Amino acid sequence: MSESLPPCPSCQSEYVYQDQSLLICPECSYEWDPLEIDADNDIVVKDANGTLLNDGDKVTVVKDLKIKASSQVIKIGTKAVIRRVLDKKDHQLDCKVDGVGEMMVTAKFVKKA
């Protein structure tokens, strides 16, 4: 391939192909115009207090969170570092949580530290 296509903005898949003016992800079936995405690339995700969150921000958990498919709980006050902010409905933050590891967290359950 002579050109490099950007990853899918929905699922971050690298297996994207072009169909006329649109780019298509075969994994999640998301279709987008790359010119519109470049102009509208700012993802707005806010914490429990309404503060804007960005990649690299340090956050604190504001509520005990049960980890799905596990008996483990993330306690209130646990610190985490945001690796990536994603534009998803349920889990917007890809974080490294102290004592737990890497996981996806919903933004409304954290506050900026």
Jmol script that loads the backbone (N, CA, C; Angstrom):
load data "model"
ATOM      1  N   MET A   1       0.835  -1.186   0.000  1.00  0.00           N
ATOM      2  CA  MET A   1       0.000   0.000   0.000  1.00  0.00           C
ATOM      3  C   MET A   1       0.876   1.244   0.000  1.00  0.00           C
ATOM      4  N   SER A   2       0.487   2.192  -0.817  1.00  0.00           N
ATOM      5  CA  SER A   2       1.284   3.412  -0.896  1.00  0.00           C
ATOM      6  C   SER A   2       0.801   4.469   0.090  1.00  0.00           C
ATOM      7  N   GLU A   3      -0.470   4.401   0.478  1.00  0.00           N
ATOM      8  CA  GLU A   3      -0.986   5.391   1.414  1.00  0.00           C
ATOM      9  C   GLU A   3      -1.359   4.730   2.739  1.00  0.00           C
ATOM     10  N   SER A   4      -1.271   5.502   3.798  1.00  0.00           N
ATOM     11  CA  SER A   4      -1.607   5.000   5.119  1.00  0.00           C
ATOM     12  C   SER A   4      -2.941   5.598   5.544  1.00  0.00           C
ATOM     13  N   LEU A   5      -3.896   4.730   5.857  1.00  0.00           N
ATOM     14  CA  LEU A   5      -5.210   5.199   6.275  1.00  0.00           C
ATOM     15  C   LEU A   5      -5.254   5.286   7.802  1.00  0.00           C
ATOM     16  N   PRO A   6      -5.998   6.258   8.346  1.00  0.00           N
ATOM     17  CA  PRO A   6      -6.078   6.401   9.800  1.00  0.00           C
ATOM     18  C   PRO A   6      -6.888   5.262  10.408  1.00  0.00           C
ATOM     19  N   PRO A   7      -6.692   4.972  11.691  1.00  0.00           N
ATOM     20  CA  PRO A   7      -7.499   3.931  12.333  1.00  0.00           C
ATOM     21  C   PRO A   7      -8.952   4.374  12.468  1.00  0.00           C
ATOM     22  N   CYS A   8      -9.817   3.417  12.681  1.00  0.00           N
ATOM     23  CA  CYS A   8     -11.244   3.694  12.837  1.00  0.00           C
ATOM     24  C   CYS A   8     -11.483   4.561  14.077  1.00  0.00           C
ATOM     25  N   PRO A   9     -12.205   5.685  13.953  1.00  0.00           N
ATOM     26  CA  PRO A   9     -12.469   6.529  15.120  1.00  0.00           C
ATOM     27  C   PRO A   9     -13.425   5.880  16.121  1.00  0.00           C
ATOM     28  N   SER A  10     -14.154   4.868  15.693  1.00  0.00           N
ATOM     29  CA  SER A  10     -15.099   4.209  16.581  1.00  0.00           C
ATOM     30  C   SER A  10     -14.454   3.113  17.424  1.00  0.00           C
ATOM     31  N   CYS A  11     -13.679   2.212  16.777  1.00  0.00           N
ATOM     32  CA  CYS A  11     -13.114   1.068  17.510  1.00  0.00           C
ATOM     33  C   CYS A  11     -11.590   1.010  17.462  1.00  0.00           C
ATOM     34  N   GLN A  12     -10.947   1.966  16.808  1.00  0.00           N
ATOM     35  CA  GLN A  12      -9.490   2.049  16.694  1.00  0.00           C
ATOM     36  C   GLN A  12      -8.869   0.905  15.882  1.00  0.00           C
ATOM     37  N   SER A  13      -9.663   0.222  15.072  1.00  0.00           N
ATOM     38  CA  SER A  13      -9.159  -0.860  14.232  1.00  0.00           C
ATOM     39  C   SER A  13      -8.254  -0.294  13.143  1.00  0.00           C
ATOM     40  N   GLU A  14      -7.210  -1.026  12.818  1.00  0.00           N
ATOM     41  CA  GLU A  14      -6.286  -0.583  11.765  1.00  0.00           C
ATOM     42  C   GLU A  14      -6.672  -1.119  10.390  1.00  0.00           C
ATOM     43  N   TYR A  15      -7.686  -1.988  10.323  1.00  0.00           N
ATOM     44  CA  TYR A  15      -8.096  -2.613   9.066  1.00  0.00           C
ATOM     45  C   TYR A  15      -9.168  -1.794   8.366  1.00  0.00           C
ATOM     46  N   VAL A  16      -8.812  -0.589   7.971  1.00  0.00           N
ATOM     47  CA  VAL A  16      -9.741   0.343   7.342  1.00  0.00           C
ATOM     48  C   VAL A  16      -9.506   0.324   5.835  1.00  0.00           C
ATOM     49  N   TYR A  17     -10.595   0.430   5.070  1.00  0.00           N
ATOM     50  CA  TYR A  17     -10.444   0.529   3.625  1.00  0.00           C
ATOM     51  C   TYR A  17     -11.273   1.688   3.100  1.00  0.00           C
ATOM     52  N   GLN A  18     -10.937   2.135   1.896  1.00  0.00           N
ATOM     53  CA  GLN A  18     -11.598   3.291   1.308  1.00  0.00           C
ATOM     54  C   GLN A  18     -12.573   2.836   0.229  1.00  0.00           C
ATOM     55  N   ASP A  19     -13.767   3.443   0.219  1.00  0.00           N
ATOM     56  CA  ASP A  19     -14.776   3.210  -0.800  1.00  0.00           C
ATOM     57  C   ASP A  19     -15.229   4.581  -1.292  1.00  0.00           C
ATOM     58  N   GLN A  20     -14.750   4.986  -2.438  1.00  0.00           N
ATOM     59  CA  GLN A  20     -14.943   6.311  -3.006  1.00  0.00           C
ATOM     60  C   GLN A  20     -14.447   7.365  -2.021  1.00  0.00           C
ATOM     61  N   SER A  21     -15.316   8.224  -1.498  1.00  0.00           N
ATOM     62  CA  SER A  21     -14.832   9.274  -0.598  1.00  0.00           C
ATOM     63  C   SER A  21     -14.922   8.878   0.879  1.00  0.00           C
ATOM     64  N   LEU A  22     -15.519   7.720   1.179  1.00  0.00           N
ATOM     65  CA  LEU A  22     -15.688   7.283   2.561  1.00  0.00           C
ATOM     66  C   LEU A  22     -14.633   6.267   2.968  1.00  0.00           C
ATOM     67  N   LEU A  23     -14.320   6.244   4.257  1.00  0.00           N
ATOM     68  CA  LEU A  23     -13.501   5.188   4.822  1.00  0.00           C
ATOM     69  C   LEU A  23     -14.430   4.263   5.599  1.00  0.00           C
ATOM     70  N   ILE A  24     -14.163   2.954   5.558  1.00  0.00           N
ATOM     71  CA  ILE A  24     -15.041   1.968   6.180  1.00  0.00           C
ATOM     72  C   ILE A  24     -14.215   1.023   7.039  1.00  0.00           C
ATOM     73  N   CYS A  25     -14.741   0.737   8.225  1.00  0.00           N
ATOM     74  CA  CYS A  25     -14.102  -0.225   9.134  1.00  0.00           C
ATOM     75  C   CYS A  25     -14.829  -1.561   9.000  1.00  0.00           C
ATOM     76  N   PRO A  26     -14.132  -2.637   8.621  1.00  0.00           N
ATOM     77  CA  PRO A  26     -14.797  -3.930   8.480  1.00  0.00           C
ATOM     78  C   PRO A  26     -15.125  -4.591   9.823  1.00  0.00           C
ATOM     79  N   GLU A  27     -14.516  -4.140  10.904  1.00  0.00           N
ATOM     80  CA  GLU A  27     -14.750  -4.761  12.202  1.00  0.00           C
ATOM     81  C   GLU A  27     -16.020  -4.253  12.876  1.00  0.00           C
ATOM     82  N   CYS A  28     -16.292  -2.942  12.814  1.00  0.00           N
ATOM     83  CA  CYS A  28     -17.482  -2.389  13.489  1.00  0.00           C
ATOM     84  C   CYS A  28     -18.478  -1.776  12.500  1.00  0.00           C
ATOM     85  N   SER A  29     -18.164  -1.804  11.206  1.00  0.00           N
ATOM     86  CA  SER A  29     -19.024  -1.282  10.135  1.00  0.00           C
ATOM     87  C   SER A  29     -19.230   0.227  10.190  1.00  0.00           C
ATOM     88  N   TYR A  30     -18.327   0.933  10.839  1.00  0.00           N
ATOM     89  CA  TYR A  30     -18.424   2.393  10.924  1.00  0.00           C
ATOM     90  C   TYR A  30     -17.941   3.000   9.613  1.00  0.00           C
ATOM     91  N   GLU A  31     -18.694   3.960   9.078  1.00  0.00           N
ATOM     92  CA  GLU A  31     -18.324   4.666   7.850  1.00  0.00           C
ATOM     93  C   GLU A  31     -18.176   6.146   8.155  1.00  0.00           C
ATOM     94  N   TRP A  32     -17.133   6.774   7.608  1.00  0.00           N
ATOM     95  CA  TRP A  32     -16.933   8.199   7.845  1.00  0.00           C
ATOM     96  C   TRP A  32     -16.169   8.838   6.698  1.00  0.00           C
ATOM     97  N   ASP A  33     -16.346  10.150   6.607  1.00  0.00           N
ATOM     98  CA  ASP A  33     -15.624  10.951   5.628  1.00  0.00           C
ATOM     99  C   ASP A  33     -14.384  11.490   6.333  1.00  0.00           C
ATOM    100  N   PRO A  34     -13.173  11.151   5.887  1.00  0.00           N
ATOM    101  CA  PRO A  34     -11.962  11.571   6.598  1.00  0.00           C
ATOM    102  C   PRO A  34     -11.799  13.090   6.667  1.00  0.00           C
ATOM    103  N   LEU A  35     -12.364  13.821   5.728  1.00  0.00           N
ATOM    104  CA  LEU A  35     -12.259  15.281   5.768  1.00  0.00           C
ATOM    105  C   LEU A  35     -13.108  15.864   6.898  1.00  0.00           C
ATOM    106  N   GLU A  36     -14.267  15.269   7.178  1.00  0.00           N
ATOM    107  CA  GLU A  36     -15.117  15.735   8.269  1.00  0.00           C
ATOM    108  C   GLU A  36     -14.527  15.387   9.627  1.00  0.00           C
ATOM    109  N   ILE A  37     -13.927  14.227   9.756  1.00  0.00           N
ATOM    110  CA  ILE A  37     -13.330  13.798  11.030  1.00  0.00           C
ATOM    111  C   ILE A  37     -12.150  14.694  11.388  1.00  0.00           C
ATOM    112  N   ASP A  38     -11.321  15.048  10.409  1.00  0.00           N
ATOM    113  CA  ASP A  38     -10.166  15.904  10.686  1.00  0.00           C
ATOM    114  C   ASP A  38     -10.599  17.275  11.189  1.00  0.00           C
ATOM    115  N   ALA A  39     -11.691  17.791  10.660  1.00  0.00           N
ATOM    116  CA  ALA A  39     -12.174  19.101  11.082  1.00  0.00           C
ATOM    117  C   ALA A  39     -12.888  19.036  12.432  1.00  0.00           C
ATOM    118  N   ASP A  40     -13.420  17.872  12.780  1.00  0.00           N
ATOM    119  CA  ASP A  40     -14.214  17.728  13.999  1.00  0.00           C
ATOM    120  C   ASP A  40     -13.590  16.675  14.912  1.00  0.00           C
ATOM    121  N   ASN A  41     -12.287  16.755  15.153  1.00  0.00           N
ATOM    122  CA  ASN A  41     -11.540  15.720  15.865  1.00  0.00           C
ATOM    123  C   ASN A  41     -11.526  15.906  17.378  1.00  0.00           C
ATOM    124  N   ASP A  42     -12.119  16.972  17.909  1.00  0.00           N
ATOM    125  CA  ASP A  42     -12.097  17.214  19.343  1.00  0.00           C
ATOM    126  C   ASP A  42     -13.191  16.405  20.033  1.00  0.00           C
ATOM    127  N   ILE A  43     -12.777  15.475  20.878  1.00  0.00           N
ATOM    128  CA  ILE A  43     -13.713  14.668  21.644  1.00  0.00           C
ATOM    129  C   ILE A  43     -13.919  15.360  22.979  1.00  0.00           C
ATOM    130  N   VAL A  44     -15.162  15.592  23.340  1.00  0.00           N
ATOM    131  CA  VAL A  44     -15.477  16.280  24.587  1.00  0.00           C
ATOM    132  C   VAL A  44     -16.013  15.258  25.582  1.00  0.00           C
ATOM    133  N   VAL A  45     -15.201  14.985  26.626  1.00  0.00           N
ATOM    134  CA  VAL A  45     -15.602  14.077  27.698  1.00  0.00           C
ATOM    135  C   VAL A  45     -15.373  14.809  29.005  1.00  0.00           C
ATOM    136  N   LYS A  46     -16.409  14.826  29.856  1.00  0.00           N
ATOM    137  CA  LYS A  46     -16.318  15.549  31.122  1.00  0.00           C
ATOM    138  C   LYS A  46     -16.431  14.590  32.298  1.00  0.00           C
ATOM    139  N   ASP A  47     -15.780  14.961  33.412  1.00  0.00           N
ATOM    140  CA  ASP A  47     -15.814  14.139  34.620  1.00  0.00           C
ATOM    141  C   ASP A  47     -17.088  14.404  35.417  1.00  0.00           C
ATOM    142  N   ALA A  48     -17.166  13.866  36.636  1.00  0.00           N
ATOM    143  CA  ALA A  48     -18.352  14.010  37.486  1.00  0.00           C
ATOM    144  C   ALA A  48     -18.642  15.464  37.839  1.00  0.00           C
ATOM    145  N   ASN A  49     -17.624  16.315  37.852  1.00  0.00           N
ATOM    146  CA  ASN A  49     -17.797  17.728  38.190  1.00  0.00           C
ATOM    147  C   ASN A  49     -17.963  18.619  36.964  1.00  0.00           C
ATOM    148  N   GLY A  50     -17.929  18.046  35.771  1.00  0.00           N
ATOM    149  CA  GLY A  50     -18.080  18.825  34.549  1.00  0.00           C
ATOM    150  C   GLY A  50     -16.780  19.357  33.985  1.00  0.00           C
ATOM    151  N   THR A  51     -15.638  18.895  34.518  1.00  0.00           N
ATOM    152  CA  THR A  51     -14.329  19.329  34.028  1.00  0.00           C
ATOM    153  C   THR A  51     -13.948  18.511  32.797  1.00  0.00           C
ATOM    154  N   LEU A  52     -13.415  19.172  31.782  1.00  0.00           N
ATOM    155  CA  LEU A  52     -12.997  18.511  30.553  1.00  0.00           C
ATOM    156  C   LEU A  52     -11.811  17.593  30.832  1.00  0.00           C
ATOM    157  N   LEU A  53     -11.861  16.360  30.314  1.00  0.00           N
ATOM    158  CA  LEU A  53     -10.781  15.388  30.501  1.00  0.00           C
ATOM    159  C   LEU A  53     -10.011  15.215  29.200  1.00  0.00           C
ATOM    160  N   ASN A  54      -8.672  15.066  29.322  1.00  0.00           N
ATOM    161  CA  ASN A  54      -7.786  14.881  28.172  1.00  0.00           C
ATOM    162  C   ASN A  54      -6.864  13.704  28.410  1.00  0.00           C
ATOM    163  N   ASP A  55      -6.200  13.246  27.350  1.00  0.00           N
ATOM    164  CA  ASP A  55      -5.205  12.183  27.469  1.00  0.00           C
ATOM    165  C   ASP A  55      -4.111  12.618  28.435  1.00  0.00           C
ATOM    166  N   GLY A  56      -3.706  11.720  29.335  1.00  0.00           N
ATOM    167  CA  GLY A  56      -2.626  12.010  30.265  1.00  0.00           C
ATOM    168  C   GLY A  56      -3.067  12.616  31.584  1.00  0.00           C
ATOM    169  N   ASP A  57      -4.337  12.991  31.711  1.00  0.00           N
ATOM    170  CA  ASP A  57      -4.831  13.558  32.968  1.00  0.00           C
ATOM    171  C   ASP A  57      -4.844  12.508  34.069  1.00  0.00           C
ATOM    172  N   LYS A  58      -4.650  12.974  35.301  1.00  0.00           N
ATOM    173  CA  LYS A  58      -4.755  12.103  36.468  1.00  0.00           C
ATOM    174  C   LYS A  58      -6.134  12.309  37.070  1.00  0.00           C
ATOM    175  N   VAL A  59      -6.807  11.199  37.377  1.00  0.00           N
ATOM    176  CA  VAL A  59      -8.162  11.257  37.916  1.00  0.00           C
ATOM    177  C   VAL A  59      -8.267  10.409  39.176  1.00  0.00           C
ATOM    178  N   THR A  60      -9.340  10.647  39.941  1.00  0.00           N
ATOM    179  CA  THR A  60      -9.639   9.898  41.151  1.00  0.00           C
ATOM    180  C   THR A  60     -11.057   9.347  41.033  1.00  0.00           C
ATOM    181  N   VAL A  61     -11.251   8.105  41.455  1.00  0.00           N
ATOM    182  CA  VAL A  61     -12.567   7.466  41.400  1.00  0.00           C
ATOM    183  C   VAL A  61     -13.447   8.064  42.492  1.00  0.00           C
ATOM    184  N   VAL A  62     -14.693   8.447  42.154  1.00  0.00           N
ATOM    185  CA  VAL A  62     -15.583   9.102  43.108  1.00  0.00           C
ATOM    186  C   VAL A  62     -16.621   8.155  43.693  1.00  0.00           C
ATOM    187  N   LYS A  63     -16.611   6.889  43.279  1.00  0.00           N
ATOM    188  CA  LYS A  63     -17.596   5.922  43.741  1.00  0.00           C
ATOM    189  C   LYS A  63     -16.975   4.534  43.668  1.00  0.00           C
ATOM    190  N   ASP A  64     -17.322   3.640  44.606  1.00  0.00           N
ATOM    191  CA  ASP A  64     -16.855   2.254  44.510  1.00  0.00           C
ATOM    192  C   ASP A  64     -17.398   1.646  43.221  1.00  0.00           C
ATOM    193  N   LEU A  65     -16.508   1.036  42.430  1.00  0.00           N
ATOM    194  CA  LEU A  65     -16.906   0.446  41.152  1.00  0.00           C
ATOM    195  C   LEU A  65     -16.624  -1.041  41.145  1.00  0.00           C
ATOM    196  N   LYS A  66     -17.649  -1.837  40.877  1.00  0.00           N
ATOM    197  CA  LYS A  66     -17.464  -3.279  40.749  1.00  0.00           C
ATOM    198  C   LYS A  66     -16.950  -3.566  39.347  1.00  0.00           C
ATOM    199  N   ILE A  67     -15.939  -4.395  39.256  1.00  0.00           N
ATOM    200  CA  ILE A  67     -15.367  -4.764  37.963  1.00  0.00           C
ATOM    201  C   ILE A  67     -16.196  -5.903  37.384  1.00  0.00           C
ATOM    202  N   LYS A  68     -16.628  -5.746  36.139  1.00  0.00           N
ATOM    203  CA  LYS A  68     -17.450  -6.765  35.494  1.00  0.00           C
ATOM    204  C   LYS A  68     -16.718  -8.098  35.455  1.00  0.00           C
ATOM    205  N   ALA A  69     -17.454  -9.185  35.665  1.00  0.00           N
ATOM    206  CA  ALA A  69     -16.949 -10.556  35.613  1.00  0.00           C
ATOM    207  C   ALA A  69     -15.845 -10.804  36.636  1.00  0.00           C
ATOM    208  N   SER A  70     -15.926 -10.096  37.752  1.00  0.00           N
ATOM    209  CA  SER A  70     -14.919 -10.241  38.796  1.00  0.00           C
ATOM    210  C   SER A  70     -15.552  -9.894  40.136  1.00  0.00           C
ATOM    211  N   SER A  71     -14.939 -10.375  41.210  1.00  0.00           N
ATOM    212  CA  SER A  71     -15.419  -9.999  42.536  1.00  0.00           C
ATOM    213  C   SER A  71     -14.642  -8.798  43.068  1.00  0.00           C
ATOM    214  N   GLN A  72     -13.689  -8.308  42.294  1.00  0.00           N
ATOM    215  CA  GLN A  72     -12.853  -7.188  42.699  1.00  0.00           C
ATOM    216  C   GLN A  72     -13.613  -5.861  42.584  1.00  0.00           C
ATOM    217  N   VAL A  73     -13.303  -4.922  43.492  1.00  0.00           N
ATOM    218  CA  VAL A  73     -13.941  -3.610  43.508  1.00  0.00           C
ATOM    219  C   VAL A  73     -12.865  -2.529  43.502  1.00  0.00           C
ATOM    220  N   ILE A  74     -13.089  -1.485  42.699  1.00  0.00           N
ATOM    221  CA  ILE A  74     -12.208  -0.316  42.730  1.00  0.00           C
ATOM    222  C   ILE A  74     -12.792   0.627  43.769  1.00  0.00           C
ATOM    223  N   LYS A  75     -12.058   0.890  44.831  1.00  0.00           N
ATOM    224  CA  LYS A  75     -12.552   1.693  45.950  1.00  0.00           C
ATOM    225  C   LYS A  75     -12.546   3.183  45.611  1.00  0.00           C
ATOM    226  N   ILE A  76     -13.409   3.922  46.297  1.00  0.00           N
ATOM    227  CA  ILE A  76     -13.471   5.366  46.148  1.00  0.00           C
ATOM    228  C   ILE A  76     -12.106   5.961  46.521  1.00  0.00           C
ATOM    229  N   GLY A  77     -11.651   6.939  45.761  1.00  0.00           N
ATOM    230  CA  GLY A  77     -10.363   7.579  46.021  1.00  0.00           C
ATOM    231  C   GLY A  77      -9.184   6.947  45.288  1.00  0.00           C
ATOM    232  N   THR A  78      -9.417   5.831  44.583  1.00  0.00           N
ATOM    233  CA  THR A  78      -8.347   5.192  43.823  1.00  0.00           C
ATOM    234  C   THR A  78      -7.927   6.105  42.680  1.00  0.00           C
ATOM    235  N   LYS A  79      -6.628   6.231  42.479  1.00  0.00           N
ATOM    236  CA  LYS A  79      -6.108   7.116  41.436  1.00  0.00           C
ATOM    237  C   LYS A  79      -5.903   6.345  40.130  1.00  0.00           C
ATOM    238  N   ALA A  80      -6.004   7.076  39.020  1.00  0.00           N
ATOM    239  CA  ALA A  80      -5.811   6.488  37.701  1.00  0.00           C
ATOM    240  C   ALA A  80      -5.234   7.553  36.770  1.00  0.00           C
ATOM    241  N   VAL A  81      -4.596   7.095  35.704  1.00  0.00           N
ATOM    242  CA  VAL A  81      -4.067   7.982  34.667  1.00  0.00           C
ATOM    243  C   VAL A  81      -4.775   7.640  33.360  1.00  0.00           C
ATOM    244  N   ILE A  82      -5.290   8.659  32.694  1.00  0.00           N
ATOM    245  CA  ILE A  82      -6.005   8.453  31.436  1.00  0.00           C
ATOM    246  C   ILE A  82      -4.986   8.260  30.311  1.00  0.00           C
ATOM    247  N   ARG A  83      -5.052   7.116  29.645  1.00  0.00           N
ATOM    248  CA  ARG A  83      -4.194   6.872  28.489  1.00  0.00           C
ATOM    249  C   ARG A  83      -4.806   7.455  27.225  1.00  0.00           C
ATOM    250  N   ARG A  84      -6.125   7.246  27.049  1.00  0.00           N
ATOM    251  CA  ARG A  84      -6.830   7.754  25.877  1.00  0.00           C
ATOM    252  C   ARG A  84      -8.255   8.128  26.259  1.00  0.00           C
ATOM    253  N   VAL A  85      -8.752   9.183  25.651  1.00  0.00           N
ATOM    254  CA  VAL A  85     -10.156   9.555  25.789  1.00  0.00           C
ATOM    255  C   VAL A  85     -10.838   9.116  24.498  1.00  0.00           C
ATOM    256  N   LEU A  86     -11.898   8.314  24.634  1.00  0.00           N
ATOM    257  CA  LEU A  86     -12.593   7.766  23.474  1.00  0.00           C
ATOM    258  C   LEU A  86     -13.997   8.336  23.378  1.00  0.00           C
ATOM    259  N   ASP A  87     -14.543   8.340  22.177  1.00  0.00           N
ATOM    260  CA  ASP A  87     -15.880   8.844  21.948  1.00  0.00           C
ATOM    261  C   ASP A  87     -16.857   7.665  21.923  1.00  0.00           C
ATOM    262  N   LYS A  88     -17.133   7.116  23.107  1.00  0.00           N
ATOM    263  CA  LYS A  88     -18.055   5.988  23.237  1.00  0.00           C
ATOM    264  C   LYS A  88     -19.137   6.353  24.237  1.00  0.00           C
ATOM    265  N   LYS A  89     -20.232   5.602  24.229  1.00  0.00           N
ATOM    266  CA  LYS A  89     -21.335   5.898  25.130  1.00  0.00           C
ATOM    267  C   LYS A  89     -21.082   5.428  26.550  1.00  0.00           C
ATOM    268  N   ASP A  90     -20.540   4.219  26.720  1.00  0.00           N
ATOM    269  CA  ASP A  90     -20.448   3.667  28.063  1.00  0.00           C
ATOM    270  C   ASP A  90     -19.098   3.859  28.744  1.00  0.00           C
ATOM    271  N   HIS A  91     -18.027   3.504  28.131  1.00  0.00           N
ATOM    272  CA  HIS A  91     -16.707   3.619  28.757  1.00  0.00           C
ATOM    273  C   HIS A  91     -15.830   4.533  27.912  1.00  0.00           C
ATOM    274  N   GLN A  92     -15.727   5.798  28.318  1.00  0.00           N
ATOM    275  CA  GLN A  92     -15.025   6.785  27.505  1.00  0.00           C
ATOM    276  C   GLN A  92     -13.535   6.861  27.788  1.00  0.00           C
ATOM    277  N   LEU A  93     -13.069   6.326  28.916  1.00  0.00           N
ATOM    278  CA  LEU A  93     -11.680   6.502  29.320  1.00  0.00           C
ATOM    279  C   LEU A  93     -10.924   5.185  29.337  1.00  0.00           C
ATOM    280  N   ASP A  94      -9.808   5.145  28.631  1.00  0.00           N
ATOM    281  CA  ASP A  94      -8.891   4.014  28.683  1.00  0.00           C
ATOM    282  C   ASP A  94      -7.841   4.409  29.715  1.00  0.00           C
ATOM    283  N   CYS A  95      -7.878   3.785  30.893  1.00  0.00           N
ATOM    284  CA  CYS A  95      -7.061   4.216  32.033  1.00  0.00           C
ATOM    285  C   CYS A  95      -6.137   3.126  32.537  1.00  0.00           C
ATOM    286  N   LYS A  96      -5.113   3.563  33.269  1.00  0.00           N
ATOM    287  CA  LYS A  96      -4.286   2.665  34.065  1.00  0.00           C
ATOM    288  C   LYS A  96      -4.649   2.977  35.514  1.00  0.00           C
ATOM    289  N   VAL A  97      -5.350   2.043  36.155  1.00  0.00           N
ATOM    290  CA  VAL A  97      -5.861   2.231  37.505  1.00  0.00           C
ATOM    291  C   VAL A  97      -4.872   1.630  38.502  1.00  0.00           C
ATOM    292  N   ASP A  98      -4.513   2.405  39.536  1.00  0.00           N
ATOM    293  CA  ASP A  98      -3.579   1.932  40.566  1.00  0.00           C
ATOM    294  C   ASP A  98      -4.117   0.675  41.230  1.00  0.00           C
ATOM    295  N   GLY A  99      -3.285  -0.367  41.310  1.00  0.00           N
ATOM    296  CA  GLY A  99      -3.639  -1.602  41.982  1.00  0.00           C
ATOM    297  C   GLY A  99      -4.510  -2.537  41.185  1.00  0.00           C
ATOM    298  N   VAL A 100      -4.988  -2.105  40.023  1.00  0.00           N
ATOM    299  CA  VAL A 100      -5.881  -2.936  39.216  1.00  0.00           C
ATOM    300  C   VAL A 100      -5.279  -3.211  37.845  1.00  0.00           C
ATOM    301  N   GLY A 101      -4.745  -2.184  37.207  1.00  0.00           N
ATOM    302  CA  GLY A 101      -4.171  -2.340  35.874  1.00  0.00           C
ATOM    303  C   GLY A 101      -4.931  -1.519  34.853  1.00  0.00           C
ATOM    304  N   GLU A 102      -4.847  -1.941  33.605  1.00  0.00           N
ATOM    305  CA  GLU A 102      -5.457  -1.214  32.507  1.00  0.00           C
ATOM    306  C   GLU A 102      -6.911  -1.610  32.348  1.00  0.00           C
ATOM    307  N   MET A 103      -7.791  -0.622  32.221  1.00  0.00           N
ATOM    308  CA  MET A 103      -9.210  -0.899  32.015  1.00  0.00           C
ATOM    309  C   MET A 103      -9.931   0.329  31.483  1.00  0.00           C
ATOM    310  N   MET A 104     -11.143   0.089  30.981  1.00  0.00           N
ATOM    311  CA  MET A 104     -12.004   1.157  30.490  1.00  0.00           C
ATOM    312  C   MET A 104     -12.894   1.621  31.643  1.00  0.00           C
ATOM    313  N   VAL A 105     -13.036   2.939  31.791  1.00  0.00           N
ATOM    314  CA  VAL A 105     -13.811   3.523  32.890  1.00  0.00           C
ATOM    315  C   VAL A 105     -14.781   4.551  32.315  1.00  0.00           C
ATOM    316  N   THR A 106     -15.960   4.638  32.902  1.00  0.00           N
ATOM    317  CA  THR A 106     -16.939   5.654  32.509  1.00  0.00           C
ATOM    318  C   THR A 106     -16.568   6.987  33.157  1.00  0.00           C
ATOM    319  N   ALA A 107     -16.589   8.056  32.388  1.00  0.00           N
ATOM    320  CA  ALA A 107     -16.118   9.372  32.842  1.00  0.00           C
ATOM    321  C   ALA A 107     -16.913   9.922  34.019  1.00  0.00           C
ATOM    322  N   LYS A 108     -18.193   9.604  34.138  1.00  0.00           N
ATOM    323  CA  LYS A 108     -19.003  10.184  35.213  1.00  0.00           C
ATOM    324  C   LYS A 108     -18.644   9.622  36.592  1.00  0.00           C
ATOM    325  N   PHE A 109     -17.785   8.592  36.654  1.00  0.00           N
ATOM    326  CA  PHE A 109     -17.384   8.008  37.936  1.00  0.00           C
ATOM    327  C   PHE A 109     -16.007   8.459  38.389  1.00  0.00           C
ATOM    328  N   VAL A 110     -15.420   9.458  37.718  1.00  0.00           N
ATOM    329  CA  VAL A 110     -14.108   9.957  38.111  1.00  0.00           C
ATOM    330  C   VAL A 110     -14.146  11.489  38.192  1.00  0.00           C
ATOM    331  N   LYS A 111     -13.166  12.035  38.915  1.00  0.00           N
ATOM    332  CA  LYS A 111     -12.972  13.491  38.920  1.00  0.00           C
ATOM    333  C   LYS A 111     -11.495  13.765  38.693  1.00  0.00           C
ATOM    334  N   LYS A 112     -11.221  14.890  38.053  1.00  0.00           N
ATOM    335  CA  LYS A 112      -9.844  15.268  37.741  1.00  0.00           C
ATOM    336  C   LYS A 112      -9.094  15.558  39.041  1.00  0.00           C
ATOM    337  N   ALA A 113      -7.895  14.997  39.163  1.00  0.00           N
ATOM    338  CA  ALA A 113      -7.113  15.176  40.389  1.00  0.00           C
ATOM    339  C   ALA A 113      -6.260  16.418  40.315  1.00  0.00           C
TER     340      ALA A 113
END
end "model"
wireframe off; spacefill off
backbone 0.3
color backbone group
